[in-house]
């Protein structure tokens, strides 16, 4: 009985940790990566190059 409780606690802890890491990335790091990409010179060149096609 004790082994099942420890296993379940470990599973819940692992899911919680990975969910927290994913949420932290999605809320804190990803928006900055998108912002940097939008402002990069390569992205600006591509935007100018393909702007006439839209």
C-alpha positions as CSV (number, residue, x, y, z in Angstrom):
1,X,0.0,0.0,0.0
2,X,2.8,2.4,0.9
3,X,4.6,1.7,-2.4
4,X,1.5,2.6,-4.4
5,X,1.2,5.9,-2.6
6,X,4.9,6.8,-3.1
7,X,4.6,5.9,-6.8
8,X,1.5,8.0,-7.2
9,X,3.1,10.9,-5.4
10,X,6.2,10.7,-7.7
11,X,4.0,10.6,-10.8
12,X,2.0,13.6,-9.7
13,X,5.2,15.5,-8.8
14,X,6.7,14.8,-12.2
15,X,3.6,15.9,-14.0
16,X,3.4,19.1,-11.9
17,X,7.1,19.9,-12.4
18,X,6.9,19.5,-16.2
19,X,3.7,21.4,-16.4
20,X,5.3,24.2,-14.5
21,X,8.3,24.2,-16.8
22,X,6.1,24.2,-19.9
23,X,3.9,27.0,-18.6
24,X,6.9,29.1,-17.6
25,X,8.4,28.7,-21.0
26,X,5.1,29.5,-22.7
27,X,4.5,32.6,-20.6
28,X,8.0,34.0,-20.1
29,X,10.5,32.9,-22.7
30,X,8.5,32.2,-25.9
31,X,7.1,35.7,-26.3
32,X,10.6,37.2,-26.1
33,X,11.8,34.7,-28.7
34,X,9.0,35.7,-31.1
35,X,9.7,39.4,-30.5
36,X,13.4,38.9,-31.2
37,X,12.6,36.9,-34.4
38,X,10.2,39.6,-35.7
39,X,12.9,42.3,-35.2
40,X,15.8,40.3,-36.7
41,X,17.2,41.6,-40.0
42,X,16.6,38.3,-41.8
43,X,12.9,38.5,-40.9
44,X,12.7,42.1,-42.1
45,X,14.4,41.2,-45.3
46,X,12.0,38.3,-45.9
47,X,9.0,40.6,-45.1
48,X,10.1,43.2,-47.6
49,X,10.9,40.5,-50.2
50,X,7.5,38.8,-50.0
51,X,5.4,41.9,-49.2
52,X,4.5,42.5,-52.8
53,X,3.0,39.0,-53.1
54,X,0.1,39.7,-50.6
